[in-house]
Amino acid sequence: MVTVSEQYEAYPYPERDPADEKTRLIEGSPSHPREIDHFLFSGQRDWSRPFRALVAGGGTGDGLIMLAQHLANSSHPHEITYVDLSTASRQVAEARAKVRGLNNITFVTGSLLDAPDLGEFDYIDCCGVLHHLPDPAAGFAALRAAVAPDGGLGFMVYAPYGRSGVYPLQEAFGALLDGLPPAKRLEEARRLVDGLPTGHPFRLNPHLVDHRQSAAGFYDLLLHSQDRAFGIAELVQILGDTGWEMTDLTQPALYDLSRIADVPDHLNKTDAMAIAEKLLGTIKLHIGYAAPSGSGDRVATGASRSAIPHLRGASPKALAKVIAQGKAPKLSVSGVDSWLKLPRQAAPLLAGIDGSRTVAQIISAARLEPLQGGALWSRVDAALRPWGLLLYSGF
């Protein structure tokens, strides 16, 4: 059997060309500083304080480079430690950082299980790694031991239902292609996938694309030797068992059962989220943030008039224009369509979002009375924030 370490030496993932850093910055979740601030520091972190981050299982560096570049652009003091088992992946990540001139990064070849030996961190990024460990709980626990009391974790782990068709193929290929070197396994698996019947669950799943994008993507998706998915209830459980509590998911609306059905009184929040996940059936990744157990509410909201809002995925002025026309633009998130329904009076508030003004300043600039403006802003917040489209941060 090809081990996880052997896989990533042969096919560093995701496949990246360092030369591309000259023309683009890959953005995503978790680990944009504004997102970190929003979900872990109530949108109020003092960024003049040194920021210590660990990228645990950093692969070829997507999260690392995004975080490091934004921190470098802001000139805020920071130190980032990168750790990964794969020397081939580390070489790609280092080359990408070198192209960008990012110097505040310490590169370590090793296991995230040794994270406590690397120091104490304000923030830990662990994206796409914990579900590949033989004992994921040990990974969560090791990261918990490395985080500062007021710090937190940004995570991504696989979810089961949006990955329908993947795990039967992984099992079949694992048995059928055992003993072959990585390149031969890839060649044979590609041939077999090309021959799958049209009704195969994998062929019918439109949410799976990695196998079409690169050799590394195909191998990571269908030939991985250590891969499991977490239902949302399992994720909440393992976080709690290892000293964490989830502050929120980046798109909590996807897990909101009340959008889909009446919620019986006997269901707790986690049970309701688990039912929503099953009814939706398209979530392939759980992306969110966690803090040490007992941390209390860490997520920013529009209830604070001193909060600075940022709109994601759309131009504030363009969105304001559509709302002013009385239209309800469609939002598409993880295969789910919804419509943004806001009153026309909310348009000036949307137009006022510029990344520097507070909610109070936006309401004042729109020449609205505080009570009226506050009520309208609450509607803006409720419509956008659950879909991950509105963040609050001073970054």
Salt bridges, closest charged atoms under 4 A:
ASP20 OD2 - ARG24 NH2 3.78
GLU21 OE2 - ARG24 NH1 2.93
GLU21 OE2 - ARG96 NE 2.71
GLU21 OE1 - ARG100 NE 2.60
GLU27 OE2 - HIS70 NE2 3.06
GLU35 OE2 - ARG312 NH1 2.52
ASP62 OD2 - ARG16 NH2 2.67
ASP62 OD1 - ARG96 NH1 2.80
GLU94 OE1 - ARG90 NE 3.22
ASP122 OD1 - ARG52 NH2 2.78
GLU187 OE2 - LYS184 NZ 3.80
GLU188 OE2 - LYS184 NZ 3.82
GLU188 OE1 - ARG191 NH2 3.01
ASP220 OD1 - HIS224 NE2 3.91
ASP227 OD2 - ARG163 NH2 2.98
GLU234 OE2 - ARG228 NH2 3.16
GLU277 OE2 - HIS286 NE2 3.32
ASP337 OD2 - LYS330 NZ 3.95
ASP354 OD2 - ARG357 NE 3.41
ASP381 OD1 - ARG385 NE 2.97
